[in-house]
């Protein structure tokens, strides 16, 4: 089975990618500014909800229940969707999902598609597969359009072009839309995108969407967004294909009452998303005449089988954990090497890939716990990170130097005499690197510490020695 998560398999390790990102001053400034704005807006709107913690608890319990009985709800969704006139396909992995979607498009003789933001299609690298089959995809979400035209990769779950500032976006539009002039204000950029996309909305006959929620009770699919492009993609094409991860299913229509209150506040700092589109199957003379759902596994059932990490699948893709994470705010999303970045990406990507290609991601965290506190569905990300770190060690995927260092530490910490001997050795070994009371220019892997922070020296007297002399 071929499991794919964006470009993770071809990307450098997180430490290498993060080091390069840290040197990009403009990127760091863009990321810090954008995440800061979203956090401030979210904080104000969460504060006005007296029942915010109760909503978090309710959302967590709905997700926990759904994951426990996921097989039942998936079958119920399929039956309800088919009853409403839709067609349901099951895809075990990325390649199968791409084949199904490409086949549907080709069966209608079409060579173009319009897309409304769907991270699952980025996960399967659907655009690449479509282009290889001679089909041109057009992203219609503004941020995704910026990323596509700039031949770039998304850097945020909710705001994919968060790493670009206004002037960088303007230059992309001038170059790729072949414009002679373009204003510098946000409204000018939005107008240019509107003119570019409107012709495609009216002409292209196949639309591809993702889903925020798929409702088992009645087979409905729900998308929430802020621009109105989803409404155009969902209603104007003759054929609509929705690629949906199996974890997006929720049991009942009334469950939306909980999720629609927490999603917009956590994602974009809004009380409710301006556009909430919900559709079921097909209707005569209204919207698409043909509706397909592709339910994607791509490693999710393996995550489901791991009881300690199953809560990863509760994620509603709000991006709040990215905006609060001190690591993400310094490195941006590209360093994670996957469509899923930030704290949630650090636990989701390694699991979807069975710990291949992304062994360093569980270590891309300070375990400060901020992501857990801000998560609207109470995913204990630090707990899962520790669980995955243990897996990396058990599989022997950690660097050999690190393994030897841990063994040496275990030996030294096994008894007070060994620890005292190790401290005595360290006092002697540190002398060549002493400078102004701190350690600098340490050799090898240790240089990662001394190059970016003041590393304190090993004191001349340990606490045990001080206590012994005091007595």
Order of alpha helices (4+ residues) and beta strands (2+ residues): alpha-alpha-alpha-alpha-beta-alpha-beta-alpha-alpha-beta-alpha-alpha-alpha-beta-beta-beta-alpha-beta-beta-alpha-beta-beta-alpha-alpha-alpha-alpha-alpha-alpha-alpha-alpha-beta-beta-alpha-beta-alpha
